[in-house]
Amino acid sequence: MDEVIPLARIQREAQAAATRYSDLNAACPYPFGSDAAHAFCAEFNQARADVAASQEKTCET
């Protein structure tokens, strides 16, 4: 039986990875197609968008 990974943990990992990686495939530690990978992907993409938005704000000032 597969380990159940808390969603909060996946979200924390994805947010941290978004500051270190630009490529989802390099960042995601979960098996392709798994529920954990899907959750990681969604959080990673949102966090990358937030990082990009904050960088744009910094460039404007």
N, CA, C and O atoms as a Tinker XYZ file with bonds, in Angstrom:
   244  protein
     1  N      0.838000   -1.179000    0.000000    73     2
     2  CA     0.000000    0.000000    0.000000    64     1     3
     3  C      0.885000    1.245000    0.000000    63     2     4     5
     4  O      1.905000    1.287000    0.688000    81     3
     5  N      0.493000    2.253000   -0.772000    73     3     6
     6  CA     1.259000    3.489000   -0.876000    64     5     7
     7  C      1.119000    4.332000    0.388000    63     6     8     9
     8  O      0.088000    4.325000    1.061000    81     7
     9  N      2.199000    5.060000    0.684000    73     7    10
    10  CA     2.197000    5.985000    1.820000    64     9    11
    11  C      1.269000    7.164000    1.512000    63    10    12    13
    12  O      1.255000    7.677000    0.393000    81    11
    13  N      0.509000    7.577000    2.498000    73    11    14
    14  CA    -0.339000    8.758000    2.356000    64    13    15
    15  C      0.489000    9.961000    2.804000    63    14    16    17
    16  O      0.948000   10.032000    3.944000    81    15
    17  N      0.665000   10.893000    1.888000    73    15    18
    18  CA     1.477000   12.078000    2.162000    64    17    19
    19  C      0.529000   13.252000    2.407000    63    18    20    21
    20  O     -0.333000   13.535000    1.575000    81    19
    21  N      0.680000   13.930000    3.530000    73    19    22
    22  CA    -0.201000   15.055000    3.829000    64    21    23
    23  C     -0.093000   16.155000    2.767000    63    22    24    25
    24  O      1.002000   16.492000    2.317000    81    23
    25  N     -1.218000   16.695000    2.383000    73    23    26
    26  CA    -1.255000   17.741000    1.373000    64    25    27
    27  C     -0.421000   18.953000    1.798000    63    26    28    29
    28  O      0.246000   19.565000    0.964000    81    27
    29  N     -0.453000   19.294000    3.052000    73    27    30
    30  CA     0.327000   20.444000    3.544000    64    29    31
    31  C      1.823000   20.235000    3.301000    63    30    32    33
    32  O      2.538000   21.182000    2.974000    81    31
    33  N      2.291000   19.008000    3.457000    73    31    34
    34  CA     3.705000   18.700000    3.202000    64    33    35
    35  C      4.026000   18.868000    1.721000    63    34    36    37
    36  O      5.049000   19.455000    1.369000    81    35
    37  N      3.168000   18.362000    0.865000    73    35    38
    38  CA     3.375000   18.485000   -0.578000    64    37    39
    39  C      3.402000   19.959000   -0.970000    63    38    40    41
    40  O      4.236000   20.375000   -1.774000    81    39
    41  N      2.502000   20.740000   -0.410000    73    39    42
    42  CA     2.445000   22.168000   -0.718000    64    41    43
    43  C      3.711000   22.886000   -0.263000    63    42    44    45
    44  O      4.244000   23.724000   -0.992000    81    43
    45  N      4.197000   22.566000    0.932000    73    43    46
    46  CA     5.443000   23.180000    1.428000    64    45    47
    47  C      6.612000   22.827000    0.515000    63    46    48    49
    48  O      7.419000   23.690000    0.168000    81    47
    49  N      6.700000   21.568000    0.131000    73    47    50
    50  CA     7.788000   21.126000   -0.745000    64    49    51
    51  C      7.727000   21.827000   -2.100000    63    50    52    53
    52  O      8.757000   22.230000   -2.640000    81    51
    53  N      6.537000   21.971000   -2.639000    73    51    54
    54  CA     6.377000   22.613000   -3.944000    64    53    55
    55  C      6.732000   24.091000   -3.872000    63    54    56    57
    56  O      7.373000   24.621000   -4.779000    81    55
    57  N      6.325000   24.750000   -2.811000    73    55    58
    58  CA     6.651000   26.173000   -2.654000    64    57    59
    59  C      8.149000   26.374000   -2.522000    63    58    60    61
    60  O      8.704000   27.303000   -3.109000    81    59
    61  N      8.806000   25.519000   -1.763000    73    59    62
    62  CA    10.261000   25.616000   -1.619000    64    61    63
    63  C     10.953000   25.310000   -2.953000    63    62    64    65
    64  O     11.918000   25.981000   -3.318000    81    63
    65  N     10.470000   24.318000   -3.665000    73    63    66
    66  CA    11.069000   23.947000   -4.944000    64    65    67
    67  C     10.909000   25.049000   -5.983000    63    66    68    69
    68  O     11.764000   25.211000   -6.854000    81    67
    69  N      9.837000   25.796000   -5.899000    73    67    70
    70  CA     9.573000   26.859000   -6.880000    64    69    71
    71  C     10.615000   27.961000   -6.815000    63    70    72    73
    72  O     10.820000   28.673000   -7.799000    81    71
    73  N     11.273000   28.117000   -5.686000    73    71    74
    74  CA    12.328000   29.128000   -5.578000    64    73    75
    75  C     13.671000   28.603000   -6.068000    63    74    76    77
    76  O     14.585000   29.385000   -6.333000    81    75
    77  N     13.798000   27.277000   -6.192000    73    75    78
    78  CA    15.067000   26.677000   -6.613000    64    77    79
    79  C     15.055000   26.154000   -8.037000    63    78    80    81
    80  O     16.105000   26.076000   -8.676000    81    79
    81  N     13.887000   25.794000   -8.542000    73    79    82
    82  CA    13.773000   25.176000   -9.862000    64    81    83
    83  C     12.832000   25.976000  -10.753000    63    82    84    85
    84  O     11.868000   26.580000  -10.283000    81    83
    85  N     13.127000   25.968000  -12.032000    73    83    86
    86  CA    12.189000   26.542000  -12.997000    64    85    87
    87  C     11.464000   25.434000  -13.757000    63    86    88    89
    88  O     10.449000   25.679000  -14.408000    81    87
    89  N     11.989000   24.223000  -13.671000    73    87    90
    90  CA    11.420000   23.088000  -14.398000    64    89    91
    91  C     10.710000   22.127000  -13.447000    63    90    92    93
    92  O     11.316000   21.598000  -12.516000    81    91
    93  N      9.436000   21.912000  -13.691000    73    91    94
    94  CA     8.637000   21.030000  -12.843000    64    93    95
    95  C      9.196000   19.615000  -12.796000    63    94    96    97
    96  O      9.231000   18.999000  -11.731000    81    95
    97  N      9.629000   19.096000  -13.932000    73    95    98
    98  CA    10.135000   17.721000  -13.975000    64    97    99
    99  C     11.365000   17.536000  -13.094000    63    98   100   101
   100  O     11.548000   16.471000  -12.504000    81    99
   101  N     12.195000   18.544000  -13.000000    73    99   102
   102  CA    13.372000   18.469000  -12.141000    64   101   103
   103  C     12.995000   18.649000  -10.671000    63   102   104   105
   104  O     13.678000   18.137000   -9.784000    81   103
   105  N     11.925000   19.366000  -10.420000    73   103   106
   106  CA    11.539000   19.710000   -9.050000    64   105   107
   107  C     10.721000   18.638000   -8.346000    63   106   108   109
   108  O     10.862000   18.443000   -7.139000    81   107
   109  N      9.873000   17.947000   -9.082000    73   107   110
   110  CA     8.895000   17.050000   -8.464000    64   109   111
   111  C      9.512000   15.718000   -8.018000    63   110   112   113
   112  O     10.072000   14.989000   -8.837000    81   111
   113  N      9.411000   15.403000   -6.728000    73   111   114
   114  CA     9.977000   14.157000   -6.224000    64   113   115
   115  C      9.005000   12.964000   -6.272000    63   114   116   117
   116  O      9.352000   11.859000   -5.855000    81   115
   117  N      7.806000   13.195000   -6.775000    73   115   118
   118  CA     6.777000   12.156000   -6.731000    64   117   119
   119  C      6.634000   11.459000   -8.081000    63   118   120   121
   120  O      6.931000   12.055000   -9.117000    81   119
   121  N      6.187000   10.214000   -8.082000    73   119   122
   122  CA     6.036000    9.463000   -9.333000    64   121   123
   123  C      5.050000   10.129000  -10.294000    63   122   124   125
   124  O      3.988000   10.601000   -9.889000    81   123
   125  N      5.420000   10.155000  -11.554000    73   123   126
   126  CA     4.588000   10.739000  -12.595000    64   125   127
   127  C      3.186000   10.136000  -12.555000    63   126   128   129
   128  O      3.027000    8.916000  -12.501000    81   127
   129  N      2.183000   10.989000  -12.582000    73   127   130
   130  CA     0.800000   10.531000  -12.625000    64   129   131
   131  C      0.174000   10.244000  -11.273000    63   130   132   133
   132  O     -1.027000    9.986000  -11.192000    81   131
   133  N      0.969000   10.284000  -10.210000    73   131   134
   134  CA     0.407000    9.995000   -8.885000    64   133   135
   135  C     -0.390000   11.203000   -8.385000    63   134   136   137
   136  O     -0.224000   12.320000   -8.876000    81   135
   137  N     -1.251000   10.958000   -7.407000    73   135   138
   138  CA    -2.018000   12.050000   -6.810000    64   137   139
   139  C     -1.089000   13.093000   -6.197000    63   138   140   141
   140  O     -1.342000   14.294000   -6.282000    81   139
   141  N     -0.012000   12.616000   -5.580000    73   139   142
   142  CA     0.950000   13.543000   -4.977000    64   141   143
   143  C      1.601000   14.415000   -6.042000    63   142   144   145
   144  O      1.804000   15.609000   -5.825000    81   143
   145  N      1.930000   13.833000   -7.186000    73   143   146
   146  CA     2.543000   14.596000   -8.274000    64   145   147
   147  C      1.576000   15.646000   -8.815000    63   146   148   149
   148  O      1.986000   16.763000   -9.129000    81   147
   149  N      0.320000   15.300000   -8.924000    73   147   150
   150  CA    -0.677000   16.265000   -9.399000    64   149   151
   151  C     -0.806000   17.439000   -8.418000    63   150   152   153
   152  O     -0.869000   18.596000   -8.832000    81   151
   153  N     -0.844000   17.135000   -7.134000    73   151   154
   154  CA    -0.936000   18.192000   -6.127000    64   153   155
   155  C      0.327000   19.052000   -6.127000    63   154   156   157
   156  O      0.257000   20.276000   -6.015000    81   155
   157  N      1.477000   18.397000   -6.254000    73   155   158
   158  CA     2.745000   19.124000   -6.306000    64   157   159
   159  C      2.768000   20.050000   -7.515000    63   158   160   161
   160  O      3.159000   21.212000   -7.405000    81   159
   161  N      2.356000   19.545000   -8.649000    73   159   162
   162  CA     2.340000   20.314000   -9.894000    64   161   163
   163  C      1.489000   21.577000   -9.750000    63   162   164   165
   164  O      1.930000   22.665000  -10.121000    81   163
   165  N      0.302000   21.443000   -9.227000    73   163   166
   166  CA    -0.597000   22.589000   -9.073000    64   165   167
   167  C      0.013000   23.635000   -8.150000    63   166   168   169
   168  O     -0.014000   24.826000   -8.460000    81   167
   169  N      0.558000   23.205000   -7.031000    73   167   170
   170  CA     1.147000   24.146000   -6.074000    64   169   171
   171  C      2.429000   24.757000   -6.627000    63   170   172   173
   172  O      2.673000   25.950000   -6.443000    81   171
   173  N      3.243000   23.964000   -7.296000    73   171   174
   174  CA     4.495000   24.448000   -7.888000    64   173   175
   175  C      4.197000   25.522000   -8.930000    63   174   176   177
   176  O      4.831000   26.577000   -8.935000    81   175
   177  N      3.238000   25.256000   -9.809000    73   175   178
   178  CA     2.902000   26.225000  -10.856000    64   177   179
   179  C      2.386000   27.528000  -10.260000    63   178   180   181
   180  O      2.721000   28.604000  -10.755000    81   179
   181  N      1.581000   27.452000   -9.212000    73   179   182
   182  CA     1.096000   28.669000   -8.562000    64   181   183
   183  C      2.246000   29.417000   -7.904000    63   182   184   185
   184  O      2.338000   30.640000   -8.010000    81   183
   185  N      3.109000   28.696000   -7.236000    73   183   186
   186  CA     4.245000   29.324000   -6.563000    64   185   187
   187  C      5.195000   29.963000   -7.577000    63   186   188   189
   188  O      5.732000   31.041000   -7.324000    81   187
   189  N      5.410000   29.305000   -8.729000    73   187   190
   190  CA     6.265000   29.891000   -9.783000    64   189   191
   191  C      5.633000   31.177000  -10.315000    63   190   192   193
   192  O      6.340000   32.150000  -10.579000    81   191
   193  N      4.326000   31.191000  -10.472000    73   191   194
   194  CA     3.639000   32.398000  -10.923000    64   193   195
   195  C      3.797000   33.512000   -9.889000    63   194   196   197
   196  O      3.997000   34.671000  -10.252000    81   195
   197  N      3.709000   33.169000   -8.613000    73   195   198
   198  CA     3.886000   34.158000   -7.543000    64   197   199
   199  C      5.320000   34.700000   -7.540000    63   198   200   201
   200  O      5.528000   35.898000   -7.350000    81   199
   201  N      6.304000   33.827000   -7.750000    73   199   202
   202  CA     7.705000   34.252000   -7.810000    64   201   203
   203  C      7.901000   35.207000   -8.982000    63   202   204   205
   204  O      8.538000   36.250000   -8.834000    81   203
   205  N      7.359000   34.858000  -10.144000    73   203   206
   206  CA     7.499000   35.703000  -11.332000    64   205   207
   207  C      6.834000   37.063000  -11.107000    63   206   208   209
   208  O      7.387000   38.090000  -11.499000    81   207
   209  N      5.672000   37.078000  -10.490000    73   207   210
   210  CA     4.969000   38.325000  -10.221000    64   209   211
   211  C      5.761000   39.198000   -9.257000    63   210   212   213
   212  O      5.829000   40.413000   -9.442000    81   211
   213  N      6.353000   38.606000   -8.245000    73   211   214
   214  CA     7.129000   39.395000   -7.284000    64   213   215
   215  C      8.405000   39.927000   -7.924000    63   214   216   217
   216  O      8.869000   41.009000   -7.564000    81   215
   217  N      8.978000   39.187000   -8.864000    73   215   218
   218  CA    10.167000   39.656000   -9.563000    64   217   219
   219  C      9.809000   40.821000  -10.495000    63   218   220   221
   220  O     10.591000   41.759000  -10.647000    81   219
   221  N      8.643000   40.758000  -11.109000    73   219   222
   222  CA     8.203000   41.855000  -11.963000    64   221   223
   223  C      8.000000   43.112000  -11.144000    63   222   224   225
   224  O      8.357000   44.202000  -11.590000    81   223
   225  N      7.427000   42.982000   -9.944000    73   223   226
   226  CA     7.230000   44.128000   -9.066000    64   225   227
   227  C      8.572000   44.749000   -8.696000    63   226   228   229
   228  O      8.707000   45.972000   -8.673000    81   227
   229  N      9.554000   43.919000   -8.410000    73   227   230
   230  CA    10.878000   44.388000   -8.037000    64   229   231
   231  C     11.514000   45.164000   -9.187000    63   230   232   233
   232  O     12.171000   46.179000   -8.956000    81   231
   233  N     11.331000   44.709000  -10.399000    73   231   234
   234  CA    11.902000   45.365000  -11.573000    64   233   235
   235  C     11.244000   46.707000  -11.844000    63   234   236   237
   236  O     11.885000   47.600000  -12.398000    81   235
   237  N     10.004000   46.869000  -11.475000    73   235   238
   238  CA     9.274000   48.102000  -11.727000    64   237   239
   239  C      9.658000   49.214000  -10.774000    63   238   240   241
   240  O      9.475000   50.388000  -11.095000    81   239
   241  N     10.186000   48.873000   -9.605000    73   239   242
   242  CA    10.494000   49.909000   -8.617000    64   241   243
   243  C     11.862000   50.495000   -8.817000    63   242   244
   244  O     12.270000   51.380000   -8.065000    81   243
